[in-house]
Amino acid sequence: MPQMQEVTLATIERGAAVELFARELAKVTDNITDLMTGEGKRKIVLTFTFAPSMDRTSAQVEIKAESKLAPVAPHPAMVYIGKKNGRLGAFEADANQMDMFDGETGEVISAPNVTAFNQKEVI
């Protein structure tokens, strides 16, 4: 008769619980380092379900691992509704707001009828 080995977390189903935990831990660490997720807590749950035999001399064991991850954090954005070429659309900039910077060079655009002033003179 083979020698009976007592079941431990490391030996049950030839290390399946340890392997399942390692998989879920990888998901948790990926989620933690993902800057798009929130700062909330993460959780790993190992579940062992035992179904005893009719004579109660053995039990079928199901091992399950799952992780509870932080969801992707919401990112608020503002869009402006306006018309372009006669069609309504959503835009990242207010169409009624005059551009302050040149889109290619990034330089300040001089606007007509706007007088530059010295801030020190205003104060």
Phi and psi restraints in degrees (range 20) as a CNS / XPLOR table:
assign (resid 1 and name C) (resid 2 and name N)
       (resid 2 and name CA) (resid 2 and name C) 1.0 -66.5 20.0 2
assign (resid 2 and name N) (resid 2 and name CA)
       (resid 2 and name C) (resid 3 and name N) 1.0 151.0 20.0 2
assign (resid 2 and name C) (resid 3 and name N)
       (resid 3 and name CA) (resid 3 and name C) 1.0 -70.9 20.0 2
assign (resid 3 and name N) (resid 3 and name CA)
       (resid 3 and name C) (resid 4 and name N) 1.0 132.2 20.0 2
assign (resid 3 and name C) (resid 4 and name N)
       (resid 4 and name CA) (resid 4 and name C) 1.0 -82.0 20.0 2
assign (resid 4 and name N) (resid 4 and name CA)
       (resid 4 and name C) (resid 5 and name N) 1.0 129.5 20.0 2
assign (resid 4 and name C) (resid 5 and name N)
       (resid 5 and name CA) (resid 5 and name C) 1.0 -104.9 20.0 2
assign (resid 5 and name N) (resid 5 and name CA)
       (resid 5 and name C) (resid 6 and name N) 1.0 130.3 20.0 2
assign (resid 5 and name C) (resid 6 and name N)
       (resid 6 and name CA) (resid 6 and name C) 1.0 -67.7 20.0 2
assign (resid 6 and name N) (resid 6 and name CA)
       (resid 6 and name C) (resid 7 and name N) 1.0 141.8 20.0 2
assign (resid 6 and name C) (resid 7 and name N)
       (resid 7 and name CA) (resid 7 and name C) 1.0 -77.3 20.0 2
assign (resid 7 and name N) (resid 7 and name CA)
       (resid 7 and name C) (resid 8 and name N) 1.0 134.2 20.0 2
assign (resid 7 and name C) (resid 8 and name N)
       (resid 8 and name CA) (resid 8 and name C) 1.0 -131.2 20.0 2
assign (resid 8 and name N) (resid 8 and name CA)
       (resid 8 and name C) (resid 9 and name N) 1.0 173.4 20.0 2
assign (resid 8 and name C) (resid 9 and name N)
       (resid 9 and name CA) (resid 9 and name C) 1.0 -58.5 20.0 2
assign (resid 9 and name N) (resid 9 and name CA)
       (resid 9 and name C) (resid 10 and name N) 1.0 -37.1 20.0 2
assign (resid 9 and name C) (resid 10 and name N)
       (resid 10 and name CA) (resid 10 and name C) 1.0 -77.8 20.0 2
assign (resid 10 and name N) (resid 10 and name CA)
       (resid 10 and name C) (resid 11 and name N) 1.0 -23.9 20.0 2
assign (resid 10 and name C) (resid 11 and name N)
       (resid 11 and name CA) (resid 11 and name C) 1.0 -102.7 20.0 2
assign (resid 11 and name N) (resid 11 and name CA)
       (resid 11 and name C) (resid 12 and name N) 1.0 -20.0 20.0 2
assign (resid 11 and name C) (resid 12 and name N)
       (resid 12 and name CA) (resid 12 and name C) 1.0 -60.5 20.0 2
assign (resid 12 and name N) (resid 12 and name CA)
       (resid 12 and name C) (resid 13 and name N) 1.0 129.6 20.0 2
assign (resid 12 and name C) (resid 13 and name N)
       (resid 13 and name CA) (resid 13 and name C) 1.0 49.0 20.0 2
assign (resid 13 and name N) (resid 13 and name CA)
       (resid 13 and name C) (resid 14 and name N) 1.0 46.3 20.0 2
assign (resid 13 and name C) (resid 14 and name N)
       (resid 14 and name CA) (resid 14 and name C) 1.0 53.9 20.0 2
assign (resid 14 and name N) (resid 14 and name CA)
       (resid 14 and name C) (resid 15 and name N) 1.0 41.2 20.0 2
assign (resid 14 and name C) (resid 15 and name N)
       (resid 15 and name CA) (resid 15 and name C) 1.0 87.2 20.0 2
assign (resid 15 and name N) (resid 15 and name CA)
       (resid 15 and name C) (resid 16 and name N) 1.0 15.2 20.0 2
assign (resid 15 and name C) (resid 16 and name N)
       (resid 16 and name CA) (resid 16 and name C) 1.0 -59.6 20.0 2
assign (resid 16 and name N) (resid 16 and name CA)
       (resid 16 and name C) (resid 17 and name N) 1.0 -39.9 20.0 2
assign (resid 16 and name C) (resid 17 and name N)
       (resid 17 and name CA) (resid 17 and name C) 1.0 -64.0 20.0 2
assign (resid 17 and name N) (resid 17 and name CA)
       (resid 17 and name C) (resid 18 and name N) 1.0 -41.1 20.0 2
assign (resid 17 and name C) (resid 18 and name N)
       (resid 18 and name CA) (resid 18 and name C) 1.0 -65.4 20.0 2
assign (resid 18 and name N) (resid 18 and name CA)
       (resid 18 and name C) (resid 19 and name N) 1.0 -41.7 20.0 2
assign (resid 18 and name C) (resid 19 and name N)
       (resid 19 and name CA) (resid 19 and name C) 1.0 -64.4 20.0 2
assign (resid 19 and name N) (resid 19 and name CA)
       (resid 19 and name C) (resid 20 and name N) 1.0 -44.6 20.0 2
assign (resid 19 and name C) (resid 20 and name N)
       (resid 20 and name CA) (resid 20 and name C) 1.0 -63.7 20.0 2
assign (resid 20 and name N) (resid 20 and name CA)
       (resid 20 and name C) (resid 21 and name N) 1.0 -40.4 20.0 2
assign (resid 20 and name C) (resid 21 and name N)
       (resid 21 and name CA) (resid 21 and name C) 1.0 -61.4 20.0 2
assign (resid 21 and name N) (resid 21 and name CA)
       (resid 21 and name C) (resid 22 and name N) 1.0 -43.4 20.0 2
assign (resid 21 and name C) (resid 22 and name N)
       (resid 22 and name CA) (resid 22 and name C) 1.0 -60.5 20.0 2
assign (resid 22 and name N) (resid 22 and name CA)
       (resid 22 and name C) (resid 23 and name N) 1.0 -39.8 20.0 2
assign (resid 22 and name C) (resid 23 and name N)
       (resid 23 and name CA) (resid 23 and name C) 1.0 -62.0 20.0 2
assign (resid 23 and name N) (resid 23 and name CA)
       (resid 23 and name C) (resid 24 and name N) 1.0 -46.7 20.0 2
assign (resid 23 and name C) (resid 24 and name N)
       (resid 24 and name CA) (resid 24 and name C) 1.0 -69.1 20.0 2
assign (resid 24 and name N) (resid 24 and name CA)
       (resid 24 and name C) (resid 25 and name N) 1.0 -34.6 20.0 2
assign (resid 24 and name C) (resid 25 and name N)
       (resid 25 and name CA) (resid 25 and name C) 1.0 -62.7 20.0 2
assign (resid 25 and name N) (resid 25 and name CA)
       (resid 25 and name C) (resid 26 and name N) 1.0 -38.6 20.0 2
assign (resid 25 and name C) (resid 26 and name N)
       (resid 26 and name CA) (resid 26 and name C) 1.0 -62.0 20.0 2
assign (resid 26 and name N) (resid 26 and name CA)
       (resid 26 and name C) (resid 27 and name N) 1.0 -40.3 20.0 2
assign (resid 26 and name C) (resid 27 and name N)
       (resid 27 and name CA) (resid 27 and name C) 1.0 -64.1 20.0 2
assign (resid 27 and name N) (resid 27 and name CA)
       (resid 27 and name C) (resid 28 and name N) 1.0 -41.7 20.0 2
assign (resid 27 and name C) (resid 28 and name N)
       (resid 28 and name CA) (resid 28 and name C) 1.0 -65.2 20.0 2
assign (resid 28 and name N) (resid 28 and name CA)
       (resid 28 and name C) (resid 29 and name N) 1.0 -46.0 20.0 2
assign (resid 28 and name C) (resid 29 and name N)
       (resid 29 and name CA) (resid 29 and name C) 1.0 -66.7 20.0 2
assign (resid 29 and name N) (resid 29 and name CA)
       (resid 29 and name C) (resid 30 and name N) 1.0 -36.1 20.0 2
assign (resid 29 and name C) (resid 30 and name N)
       (resid 30 and name CA) (resid 30 and name C) 1.0 -61.8 20.0 2
assign (resid 30 and name N) (resid 30 and name CA)
       (resid 30 and name C) (resid 31 and name N) 1.0 -43.0 20.0 2
assign (resid 30 and name C) (resid 31 and name N)
       (resid 31 and name CA) (resid 31 and name C) 1.0 -65.8 20.0 2
assign (resid 31 and name N) (resid 31 and name CA)
       (resid 31 and name C) (resid 32 and name N) 1.0 -39.7 20.0 2
assign (resid 31 and name C) (resid 32 and name N)
       (resid 32 and name CA) (resid 32 and name C) 1.0 -64.5 20.0 2
assign (resid 32 and name N) (resid 32 and name CA)
       (resid 32 and name C) (resid 33 and name N) 1.0 -40.3 20.0 2
assign (resid 32 and name C) (resid 33 and name N)
       (resid 33 and name CA) (resid 33 and name C) 1.0 -83.2 20.0 2
assign (resid 33 and name N) (resid 33 and name CA)
       (resid 33 and name C) (resid 34 and name N) 1.0 -6.9 20.0 2
assign (resid 33 and name C) (resid 34 and name N)
       (resid 34 and name CA) (resid 34 and name C) 1.0 -78.9 20.0 2
assign (resid 34 and name N) (resid 34 and name CA)
       (resid 34 and name C) (resid 35 and name N) 1.0 110.3 20.0 2
assign (resid 34 and name C) (resid 35 and name N)
       (resid 35 and name CA) (resid 35 and name C) 1.0 -67.9 20.0 2
assign (resid 35 and name N) (resid 35 and name CA)
       (resid 35 and name C) (resid 36 and name N) 1.0 -10.0 20.0 2
assign (resid 35 and name C) (resid 36 and name N)
       (resid 36 and name CA) (resid 36 and name C) 1.0 -83.7 20.0 2
assign (resid 36 and name N) (resid 36 and name CA)
       (resid 36 and name C) (resid 37 and name N) 1.0 -8.9 20.0 2
assign (resid 36 and name C) (resid 37 and name N)
       (resid 37 and name CA) (resid 37 and name C) 1.0 -95.9 20.0 2
assign (resid 37 and name N) (resid 37 and name CA)
       (resid 37 and name C) (resid 38 and name N) 1.0 161.0 20.0 2
assign (resid 37 and name C) (resid 38 and name N)
       (resid 38 and name CA) (resid 38 and name C) 1.0 -72.1 20.0 2
assign (resid 38 and name N) (resid 38 and name CA)
       (resid 38 and name C) (resid 39 and name N) 1.0 176.5 20.0 2
assign (resid 38 and name C) (resid 39 and name N)
       (resid 39 and name CA) (resid 39 and name C) 1.0 -91.4 20.0 2
assign (resid 39 and name N) (resid 39 and name CA)
       (resid 39 and name C) (resid 40 and name N) 1.0 2.2 20.0 2
assign (resid 39 and name C) (resid 40 and name N)
       (resid 40 and name CA) (resid 40 and name C) 1.0 -61.3 20.0 2
assign (resid 40 and name N) (resid 40 and name CA)
       (resid 40 and name C) (resid 41 and name N) 1.0 172.4 20.0 2
assign (resid 40 and name C) (resid 41 and name N)
       (resid 41 and name CA) (resid 41 and name C) 1.0 -74.7 20.0 2
assign (resid 41 and name N) (resid 41 and name CA)
       (resid 41 and name C) (resid 42 and name N) 1.0 151.4 20.0 2
assign (resid 41 and name C) (resid 42 and name N)
       (resid 42 and name CA) (resid 42 and name C) 1.0 -114.0 20.0 2
assign (resid 42 and name N) (resid 42 and name CA)
       (resid 42 and name C) (resid 43 and name N) 1.0 158.9 20.0 2
assign (resid 42 and name C) (resid 43 and name N)
       (resid 43 and name CA) (resid 43 and name C) 1.0 -144.8 20.0 2
assign (resid 43 and name N) (resid 43 and name CA)
       (resid 43 and name C) (resid 44 and name N) 1.0 143.2 20.0 2
assign (resid 43 and name C) (resid 44 and name N)
       (resid 44 and name CA) (resid 44 and name C) 1.0 -117.4 20.0 2
assign (resid 44 and name N) (resid 44 and name CA)
       (resid 44 and name C) (resid 45 and name N) 1.0 130.7 20.0 2
assign (resid 44 and name C) (resid 45 and name N)
       (resid 45 and name CA) (resid 45 and name C) 1.0 -121.2 20.0 2
assign (resid 45 and name N) (resid 45 and name CA)
       (resid 45 and name C) (resid 46 and name N) 1.0 123.2 20.0 2
assign (resid 45 and name C) (resid 46 and name N)
       (resid 46 and name CA) (resid 46 and name C) 1.0 -103.1 20.0 2
assign (resid 46 and name N) (resid 46 and name CA)
       (resid 46 and name C) (resid 47 and name N) 1.0 127.2 20.0 2
assign (resid 46 and name C) (resid 47 and name N)
       (resid 47 and name CA) (resid 47 and name C) 1.0 -120.6 20.0 2
assign (resid 47 and name N) (resid 47 and name CA)
       (resid 47 and name C) (resid 48 and name N) 1.0 130.3 20.0 2
assign (resid 47 and name C) (resid 48 and name N)
       (resid 48 and name CA) (resid 48 and name C) 1.0 -115.8 20.0 2
assign (resid 48 and name N) (resid 48 and name CA)
       (resid 48 and name C) (resid 49 and name N) 1.0 118.8 20.0 2
assign (resid 48 and name C) (resid 49 and name N)
       (resid 49 and name CA) (resid 49 and name C) 1.0 -110.7 20.0 2
assign (resid 49 and name N) (resid 49 and name CA)
       (resid 49 and name C) (resid 50 and name N) 1.0 122.6 20.0 2
assign (resid 49 and name C) (resid 50 and name N)
       (resid 50 and name CA) (resid 50 and name C) 1.0 -106.6 20.0 2
assign (resid 50 and name N) (resid 50 and name CA)
       (resid 50 and name C) (resid 51 and name N) 1.0 124.8 20.0 2
assign (resid 50 and name C) (resid 51 and name N)
       (resid 51 and name CA) (resid 51 and name C) 1.0 -114.0 20.0 2
assign (resid 51 and name N) (resid 51 and name CA)
       (resid 51 and name C) (resid 52 and name N) 1.0 103.0 20.0 2
assign (resid 51 and name C) (resid 52 and name N)
       (resid 52 and name CA) (resid 52 and name C) 1.0 -70.3 20.0 2
assign (resid 52 and name N) (resid 52 and name CA)
       (resid 52 and name C) (resid 53 and name N) 1.0 150.4 20.0 2
assign (resid 52 and name C) (resid 53 and name N)
       (resid 53 and name CA) (resid 53 and name C) 1.0 -72.1 20.0 2
assign (resid 53 and name N) (resid 53 and name CA)
       (resid 53 and name C) (resid 54 and name N) 1.0 167.5 20.0 2
assign (resid 53 and name C) (resid 54 and name N)
       (resid 54 and name CA) (resid 54 and name C) 1.0 -59.0 20.0 2
assign (resid 54 and name N) (resid 54 and name CA)
       (resid 54 and name C) (resid 55 and name N) 1.0 -38.3 20.0 2
assign (resid 54 and name C) (resid 55 and name N)
       (resid 55 and name CA) (resid 55 and name C) 1.0 -91.1 20.0 2
assign (resid 55 and name N) (resid 55 and name CA)
       (resid 55 and name C) (resid 56 and name N) 1.0 2.0 20.0 2
assign (resid 55 and name C) (resid 56 and name N)
       (resid 56 and name CA) (resid 56 and name C) 1.0 62.8 20.0 2
assign (resid 56 and name N) (resid 56 and name CA)
       (resid 56 and name C) (resid 57 and name N) 1.0 27.8 20.0 2
assign (resid 56 and name C) (resid 57 and name N)
       (resid 57 and name CA) (resid 57 and name C) 1.0 -99.3 20.0 2
assign (resid 57 and name N) (resid 57 and name CA)
       (resid 57 and name C) (resid 58 and name N) 1.0 -7.5 20.0 2
assign (resid 57 and name C) (resid 58 and name N)
       (resid 58 and name CA) (resid 58 and name C) 1.0 -155.0 20.0 2
assign (resid 58 and name N) (resid 58 and name CA)
       (resid 58 and name C) (resid 59 and name N) 1.0 172.1 20.0 2
assign (resid 58 and name C) (resid 59 and name N)
       (resid 59 and name CA) (resid 59 and name C) 1.0 -150.1 20.0 2
assign (resid 59 and name N) (resid 59 and name CA)
       (resid 59 and name C) (resid 60 and name N) 1.0 139.5 20.0 2
assign (resid 59 and name C) (resid 60 and name N)
       (resid 60 and name CA) (resid 60 and name C) 1.0 -83.3 20.0 2
assign (resid 60 and name N) (resid 60 and name CA)
       (resid 60 and name C) (resid 61 and name N) 1.0 131.3 20.0 2
assign (resid 60 and name C) (resid 61 and name N)
       (resid 61 and name CA) (resid 61 and name C) 1.0 -115.6 20.0 2
assign (resid 61 and name N) (resid 61 and name CA)
       (resid 61 and name C) (resid 62 and name N) 1.0 130.2 20.0 2
assign (resid 61 and name C) (resid 62 and name N)
       (resid 62 and name CA) (resid 62 and name C) 1.0 -109.2 20.0 2
assign (resid 62 and name N) (resid 62 and name CA)
       (resid 62 and name C) (resid 63 and name N) 1.0 128.1 20.0 2
assign (resid 62 and name C) (resid 63 and name N)
       (resid 63 and name CA) (resid 63 and name C) 1.0 -110.3 20.0 2
assign (resid 63 and name N) (resid 63 and name CA)
       (resid 63 and name C) (resid 64 and name N) 1.0 128.7 20.0 2
assign (resid 63 and name C) (resid 64 and name N)
       (resid 64 and name CA) (resid 64 and name C) 1.0 -134.0 20.0 2
assign (resid 64 and name N) (resid 64 and name CA)
       (resid 64 and name C) (resid 65 and name N) 1.0 138.5 20.0 2
assign (resid 64 and name C) (resid 65 and name N)
       (resid 65 and name CA) (resid 65 and name C) 1.0 -126.5 20.0 2
assign (resid 65 and name N) (resid 65 and name CA)
       (resid 65 and name C) (resid 66 and name N) 1.0 136.8 20.0 2
assign (resid 65 and name C) (resid 66 and name N)
       (resid 66 and name CA) (resid 66 and name C) 1.0 -146.4 20.0 2
assign (resid 66 and name N) (resid 66 and name CA)
       (resid 66 and name C) (resid 67 and name N) 1.0 151.9 20.0 2
assign (resid 66 and name C) (resid 67 and name N)
       (resid 67 and name CA) (resid 67 and name C) 1.0 -118.7 20.0 2
assign (resid 67 and name N) (resid 67 and name CA)
       (resid 67 and name C) (resid 68 and name N) 1.0 147.8 20.0 2
assign (resid 67 and name C) (resid 68 and name N)
       (resid 68 and name CA) (resid 68 and name C) 1.0 -107.9 20.0 2
assign (resid 68 and name N) (resid 68 and name CA)
       (resid 68 and name C) (resid 69 and name N) 1.0 112.7 20.0 2
assign (resid 68 and name C) (resid 69 and name N)
       (resid 69 and name CA) (resid 69 and name C) 1.0 -104.4 20.0 2
assign (resid 69 and name N) (resid 69 and name CA)
       (resid 69 and name C) (resid 70 and name N) 1.0 160.2 20.0 2
assign (resid 69 and name C) (resid 70 and name N)
       (resid 70 and name CA) (resid 70 and name C) 1.0 -76.6 20.0 2
assign (resid 70 and name N) (resid 70 and name CA)
       (resid 70 and name C) (resid 71 and name N) 1.0 136.3 20.0 2
assign (resid 70 and name C) (resid 71 and name N)
       (resid 71 and name CA) (resid 71 and name C) 1.0 -74.2 20.0 2
assign (resid 71 and name N) (resid 71 and name CA)
       (resid 71 and name C) (resid 72 and name N) 1.0 166.2 20.0 2
assign (resid 71 and name C) (resid 72 and name N)
       (resid 72 and name CA) (resid 72 and name C) 1.0 -62.2 20.0 2
assign (resid 72 and name N) (resid 72 and name CA)
       (resid 72 and name C) (resid 73 and name N) 1.0 130.9 20.0 2
assign (resid 72 and name C) (resid 73 and name N)
       (resid 73 and name CA) (resid 73 and name C) 1.0 -71.5 20.0 2
assign (resid 73 and name N) (resid 73 and name CA)
       (resid 73 and name C) (resid 74 and name N) 1.0 144.5 20.0 2
assign (resid 73 and name C) (resid 74 and name N)
       (resid 74 and name CA) (resid 74 and name C) 1.0 -69.5 20.0 2
assign (resid 74 and name N) (resid 74 and name CA)
       (resid 74 and name C) (resid 75 and name N) 1.0 147.1 20.0 2
assign (resid 74 and name C) (resid 75 and name N)
       (resid 75 and name CA) (resid 75 and name C) 1.0 -125.8 20.0 2
assign (resid 75 and name N) (resid 75 and name CA)
       (resid 75 and name C) (resid 76 and name N) 1.0 104.1 20.0 2
assign (resid 75 and name C) (resid 76 and name N)
       (resid 76 and name CA) (resid 76 and name C) 1.0 -68.0 20.0 2
assign (resid 76 and name N) (resid 76 and name CA)
       (resid 76 and name C) (resid 77 and name N) 1.0 146.0 20.0 2
assign (resid 76 and name C) (resid 77 and name N)
       (resid 77 and name CA) (resid 77 and name C) 1.0 -144.4 20.0 2
assign (resid 77 and name N) (resid 77 and name CA)
       (resid 77 and name C) (resid 78 and name N) 1.0 153.8 20.0 2
assign (resid 77 and name C) (resid 78 and name N)
       (resid 78 and name CA) (resid 78 and name C) 1.0 -111.0 20.0 2
assign (resid 78 and name N) (resid 78 and name CA)
       (resid 78 and name C) (resid 79 and name N) 1.0 130.7 20.0 2
assign (resid 78 and name C) (resid 79 and name N)
       (resid 79 and name CA) (resid 79 and name C) 1.0 -123.0 20.0 2
assign (resid 79 and name N) (resid 79 and name CA)
       (resid 79 and name C) (resid 80 and name N) 1.0 151.1 20.0 2
assign (resid 79 and name C) (resid 80 and name N)
       (resid 80 and name CA) (resid 80 and name C) 1.0 -112.5 20.0 2
assign (resid 80 and name N) (resid 80 and name CA)
       (resid 80 and name C) (resid 81 and name N) 1.0 137.0 20.0 2
assign (resid 80 and name C) (resid 81 and name N)
       (resid 81 and name CA) (resid 81 and name C) 1.0 -96.1 20.0 2
assign (resid 81 and name N) (resid 81 and name CA)
       (resid 81 and name C) (resid 82 and name N) 1.0 130.8 20.0 2
assign (resid 81 and name C) (resid 82 and name N)
       (resid 82 and name CA) (resid 82 and name C) 1.0 -164.3 20.0 2
assign (resid 82 and name N) (resid 82 and name CA)
       (resid 82 and name C) (resid 83 and name N) 1.0 -176.8 20.0 2
assign (resid 82 and name C) (resid 83 and name N)
       (resid 83 and name CA) (resid 83 and name C) 1.0 -109.5 20.0 2
assign (resid 83 and name N) (resid 83 and name CA)
       (resid 83 and name C) (resid 84 and name N) 1.0 142.1 20.0 2
assign (resid 83 and name C) (resid 84 and name N)
       (resid 84 and name CA) (resid 84 and name C) 1.0 -137.1 20.0 2
assign (resid 84 and name N) (resid 84 and name CA)
       (resid 84 and name C) (resid 85 and name N) 1.0 123.2 20.0 2
assign (resid 84 and name C) (resid 85 and name N)
       (resid 85 and name CA) (resid 85 and name C) 1.0 54.6 20.0 2
assign (resid 85 and name N) (resid 85 and name CA)
       (resid 85 and name C) (resid 86 and name N) 1.0 37.8 20.0 2
assign (resid 85 and name C) (resid 86 and name N)
       (resid 86 and name CA) (resid 86 and name C) 1.0 80.4 20.0 2
assign (resid 86 and name N) (resid 86 and name CA)
       (resid 86 and name C) (resid 87 and name N) 1.0 0.5 20.0 2
assign (resid 86 and name C) (resid 87 and name N)
       (resid 87 and name CA) (resid 87 and name C) 1.0 -114.3 20.0 2
assign (resid 87 and name N) (resid 87 and name CA)
       (resid 87 and name C) (resid 88 and name N) 1.0 139.2 20.0 2
assign (resid 87 and name C) (resid 88 and name N)
       (resid 88 and name CA) (resid 88 and name C) 1.0 -70.3 20.0 2
assign (resid 88 and name N) (resid 88 and name CA)
       (resid 88 and name C) (resid 89 and name N) 1.0 145.8 20.0 2
assign (resid 88 and name C) (resid 89 and name N)
       (resid 89 and name CA) (resid 89 and name C) 1.0 -160.6 20.0 2
assign (resid 89 and name N) (resid 89 and name CA)
       (resid 89 and name C) (resid 90 and name N) 1.0 172.1 20.0 2
assign (resid 89 and name C) (resid 90 and name N)
       (resid 90 and name CA) (resid 90 and name C) 1.0 -105.9 20.0 2
assign (resid 90 and name N) (resid 90 and name CA)
       (resid 90 and name C) (resid 91 and name N) 1.0 134.7 20.0 2
assign (resid 90 and name C) (resid 91 and name N)
       (resid 91 and name CA) (resid 91 and name C) 1.0 -129.9 20.0 2
assign (resid 91 and name N) (resid 91 and name CA)
       (resid 91 and name C) (resid 92 and name N) 1.0 151.5 20.0 2
assign (resid 91 and name C) (resid 92 and name N)
       (resid 92 and name CA) (resid 92 and name C) 1.0 -76.2 20.0 2
assign (resid 92 and name N) (resid 92 and name CA)
       (resid 92 and name C) (resid 93 and name N) 1.0 -22.1 20.0 2
assign (resid 92 and name C) (resid 93 and name N)
       (resid 93 and name CA) (resid 93 and name C) 1.0 -121.7 20.0 2
assign (resid 93 and name N) (resid 93 and name CA)
       (resid 93 and name C) (resid 94 and name N) 1.0 149.1 20.0 2
assign (resid 93 and name C) (resid 94 and name N)
       (resid 94 and name CA) (resid 94 and name C) 1.0 -69.7 20.0 2
assign (resid 94 and name N) (resid 94 and name CA)
       (resid 94 and name C) (resid 95 and name N) 1.0 119.5 20.0 2
assign (resid 94 and name C) (resid 95 and name N)
       (resid 95 and name CA) (resid 95 and name C) 1.0 -63.3 20.0 2
assign (resid 95 and name N) (resid 95 and name CA)
       (resid 95 and name C) (resid 96 and name N) 1.0 -24.3 20.0 2
assign (resid 95 and name C) (resid 96 and name N)
       (resid 96 and name CA) (resid 96 and name C) 1.0 -83.2 20.0 2
assign (resid 96 and name N) (resid 96 and name CA)
       (resid 96 and name C) (resid 97 and name N) 1.0 -13.2 20.0 2
assign (resid 96 and name C) (resid 97 and name N)
       (resid 97 and name CA) (resid 97 and name C) 1.0 -88.4 20.0 2
assign (resid 97 and name N) (resid 97 and name CA)
       (resid 97 and name C) (resid 98 and name N) 1.0 126.9 20.0 2
assign (resid 97 and name C) (resid 98 and name N)
       (resid 98 and name CA) (resid 98 and name C) 1.0 -69.4 20.0 2
assign (resid 98 and name N) (resid 98 and name CA)
       (resid 98 and name C) (resid 99 and name N) 1.0 140.6 20.0 2
assign (resid 98 and name C) (resid 99 and name N)
       (resid 99 and name CA) (resid 99 and name C) 1.0 -64.0 20.0 2
assign (resid 99 and name N) (resid 99 and name CA)
       (resid 99 and name C) (resid 100 and name N) 1.0 138.0 20.0 2
assign (resid 99 and name C) (resid 100 and name N)
       (resid 100 and name CA) (resid 100 and name C) 1.0 -100.7 20.0 2
assign (resid 100 and name N) (resid 100 and name CA)
       (resid 100 and name C) (resid 101 and name N) 1.0 -24.0 20.0 2
assign (resid 100 and name C) (resid 101 and name N)
       (resid 101 and name CA) (resid 101 and name C) 1.0 -128.3 20.0 2
assign (resid 101 and name N) (resid 101 and name CA)
       (resid 101 and name C) (resid 102 and name N) 1.0 145.5 20.0 2
assign (resid 101 and name C) (resid 102 and name N)
       (resid 102 and name CA) (resid 102 and name C) 1.0 -70.2 20.0 2
assign (resid 102 and name N) (resid 102 and name CA)
       (resid 102 and name C) (resid 103 and name N) 1.0 129.5 20.0 2
assign (resid 102 and name C) (resid 103 and name N)
       (resid 103 and name CA) (resid 103 and name C) 1.0 -63.4 20.0 2
assign (resid 103 and name N) (resid 103 and name CA)
       (resid 103 and name C) (resid 104 and name N) 1.0 -28.2 20.0 2
assign (resid 103 and name C) (resid 104 and name N)
       (resid 104 and name CA) (resid 104 and name C) 1.0 -90.6 20.0 2
assign (resid 104 and name N) (resid 104 and name CA)
       (resid 104 and name C) (resid 105 and name N) 1.0 -45.4 20.0 2
assign (resid 104 and name C) (resid 105 and name N)
       (resid 105 and name CA) (resid 105 and name C) 1.0 -95.0 20.0 2
assign (resid 105 and name N) (resid 105 and name CA)
       (resid 105 and name C) (resid 106 and name N) 1.0 -23.5 20.0 2
assign (resid 105 and name C) (resid 106 and name N)
       (resid 106 and name CA) (resid 106 and name C) 1.0 80.6 20.0 2
assign (resid 106 and name N) (resid 106 and name CA)
       (resid 106 and name C) (resid 107 and name N) 1.0 3.1 20.0 2
assign (resid 106 and name C) (resid 107 and name N)
       (resid 107 and name CA) (resid 107 and name C) 1.0 -79.6 20.0 2
assign (resid 107 and name N) (resid 107 and name CA)
       (resid 107 and name C) (resid 108 and name N) 1.0 154.0 20.0 2
assign (resid 107 and name C) (resid 108 and name N)
       (resid 108 and name CA) (resid 108 and name C) 1.0 -66.4 20.0 2
assign (resid 108 and name N) (resid 108 and name CA)
       (resid 108 and name C) (resid 109 and name N) 1.0 133.4 20.0 2
assign (resid 108 and name C) (resid 109 and name N)
       (resid 109 and name CA) (resid 109 and name C) 1.0 -89.3 20.0 2
assign (resid 109 and name N) (resid 109 and name CA)
       (resid 109 and name C) (resid 110 and name N) 1.0 132.0 20.0 2
assign (resid 109 and name C) (resid 110 and name N)
       (resid 110 and name CA) (resid 110 and name C) 1.0 -82.5 20.0 2
assign (resid 110 and name N) (resid 110 and name CA)
       (resid 110 and name C) (resid 111 and name N) 1.0 126.6 20.0 2
assign (resid 110 and name C) (resid 111 and name N)
       (resid 111 and name CA) (resid 111 and name C) 1.0 -94.9 20.0 2
assign (resid 111 and name N) (resid 111 and name CA)
       (resid 111 and name C) (resid 112 and name N) 1.0 142.7 20.0 2
assign (resid 111 and name C) (resid 112 and name N)
       (resid 112 and name CA) (resid 112 and name C) 1.0 -66.3 20.0 2
assign (resid 112 and name N) (resid 112 and name CA)
       (resid 112 and name C) (resid 113 and name N) 1.0 148.0 20.0 2
assign (resid 112 and name C) (resid 113 and name N)
       (resid 113 and name CA) (resid 113 and name C) 1.0 64.6 20.0 2
assign (resid 113 and name N) (resid 113 and name CA)
       (resid 113 and name C) (resid 114 and name N) 1.0 17.0 20.0 2
assign (resid 113 and name C) (resid 114 and name N)
       (resid 114 and name CA) (resid 114 and name C) 1.0 -114.2 20.0 2
assign (resid 114 and name N) (resid 114 and name CA)
       (resid 114 and name C) (resid 115 and name N) 1.0 124.6 20.0 2
assign (resid 114 and name C) (resid 115 and name N)
       (resid 115 and name CA) (resid 115 and name C) 1.0 -98.8 20.0 2
assign (resid 115 and name N) (resid 115 and name CA)
       (resid 115 and name C) (resid 116 and name N) 1.0 128.7 20.0 2
assign (resid 115 and name C) (resid 116 and name N)
       (resid 116 and name CA) (resid 116 and name C) 1.0 -72.4 20.0 2
assign (resid 116 and name N) (resid 116 and name CA)
       (resid 116 and name C) (resid 117 and name N) 1.0 146.8 20.0 2
assign (resid 116 and name C) (resid 117 and name N)
       (resid 117 and name CA) (resid 117 and name C) 1.0 -135.1 20.0 2
assign (resid 117 and name N) (resid 117 and name CA)
       (resid 117 and name C) (resid 118 and name N) 1.0 157.8 20.0 2
assign (resid 117 and name C) (resid 118 and name N)
       (resid 118 and name CA) (resid 118 and name C) 1.0 -91.3 20.0 2
assign (resid 118 and name N) (resid 118 and name CA)
       (resid 118 and name C) (resid 119 and name N) 1.0 121.5 20.0 2
assign (resid 118 and name C) (resid 119 and name N)
       (resid 119 and name CA) (resid 119 and name C) 1.0 -58.8 20.0 2
assign (resid 119 and name N) (resid 119 and name CA)
       (resid 119 and name C) (resid 120 and name N) 1.0 -34.8 20.0 2
assign (resid 119 and name C) (resid 120 and name N)
       (resid 120 and name CA) (resid 120 and name C) 1.0 -65.5 20.0 2
assign (resid 120 and name N) (resid 120 and name CA)
       (resid 120 and name C) (resid 121 and name N) 1.0 -32.3 20.0 2
assign (resid 120 and name C) (resid 121 and name N)
       (resid 121 and name CA) (resid 121 and name C) 1.0 -72.0 20.0 2
assign (resid 121 and name N) (resid 121 and name CA)
       (resid 121 and name C) (resid 122 and name N) 1.0 -28.8 20.0 2
assign (resid 121 and name C) (resid 122 and name N)
       (resid 122 and name CA) (resid 122 and name C) 1.0 -75.3 20.0 2
assign (resid 122 and name N) (resid 122 and name CA)
       (resid 122 and name C) (resid 123 and name N) 1.0 -35.4 20.0 2
